[in-house]
Amino acid sequence: MSEEPAPQPPPCREGEKDADRSSLSIPPTANSPFPLGRGVGGVGPRTSVIMAAKNYARFLPEAVESVFAQTFTDWELLIIDDGSSDNTPQAVRPYLADSRVRYFRSDALGQSRAKNLGIALSRAPLVAFLDADDAWEPTKLEKQLAIFSAKPDVGVVFCKRSLMDEGGKPLAAKTNEPRPQGISSSSRSRWSRLVGSLKPHPLPDGRGSERGFVLPAMFTQNFVCFSSCVVKREVFAHVGAFDPQWDLAIDYDLWLRVAKFHAFDFVDEELVRYRTGHGNLSKKLRDRVDTAMSIMHRAETRYGVAEKVPSEVIADGYASTCQTLAYTMRATEPVTSARWYLRALSWPARRFISLKGLVACALTSARPKRAEGAAENATENL
């Protein structure tokens, strides 16, 4: 039997624009004046869920089923198939019987443009993202939308995550993992003096940060699990969408732009199941760090972050990002790790941590090699 053709995007209706696949801008019609009401033009769903997928047919059904299981049901799901070569079209087909599911197959756009295509084709005033290899708990959208209703000024709401392995088996959180990066408890009081009256709240990984104006915290640590976020559409209309210049850390670049102007909040519950162990994050980690450093530099010099974030915090962000890679590589490549600790010493922040790391590298060089550090625990700004 020949393979059925993949469903194709419908033609644009009269008055609609074709999705801009290279720009950061969102079509003007997408900027709804009804942040918690119906979709564009007063019709359509209240929440659009965007799922960009490429060769994740083996995981996609679980992700889609988790959307169907939501206690909040006024949603649309846009699946953007970014040129998959596996059986993603067949995996999607059973769900197209539900009119809330829309499927678009594209050429290999890359993750930034694929997500931007989803945003441009969506209709709701709130936009949620779910990677095709992750899944949601049933009350996720309901609890996040309650925050938008209670706090109209909030632009982004995220939540905690739990970990699962490639097969979907839950993984225990590592509470005793060394933390060479991130926002340490000892630095929170210093940050309060630097930033002002921001009050610390627990982050999904147990570190401290702030609700509301989170730009200083975000510069040092990208603490938002991407599959956990819900964003007001007007935020994209204000700061733009994902920048196709970046192949990695695309959400970090977006959050730095968003956090300069819009408040963040979160649900203090594990409402996302985040899959680990099936990707090649460790192999890409050096590229991710280089990209993150470039994003940070551009945010500092072009986005005006330096006007909003104290210089001490900026230095903390650069140093901690270098230390993230150094820590992850320390067990298997101590010489390369030492070079990154030395690079971290270029900034005045966290120098004691870098010096301790250099000592640890020297000790590691004299020992038998151990397993590489878990890349899932080294996602600082990555």
Secondary structure, 3 states (H helix, E strand, C coil): CCCCCCCCCCCCCCCCCCCCCCCCCCCHHHCCCCCCCCCHHHCCCCEEEEEEECCCCCCHHHHHHHHHCCCCCCEEEEEEEECCCCCHHHHHHHHHHCCCEEEEEECCCCHHHHHHHHHHHCCCCEEEECCCCCEECCCHHHHHHHHHHHCCCEEEEEEEEEEECCCCCEECCCCCCCCCCCCCHHHHHHHHHHHCCCCEEECCCCCEEECECCHHHHHHCCCCCHHHCEEEHHHHHHHCCCCCCCCCCHHHHHHHHHHCCCEEEEEEEEEEEEECCCCCHHHHHHHHHHHHHHHHHHHHHCCCHHHHCCHHHHHHHHHHHHHHHHHHHCCCCHHHHHHHHHHHCCCCCCHHHHHHHHHHHHHHHCCCCCCCCCHHHCCCCC
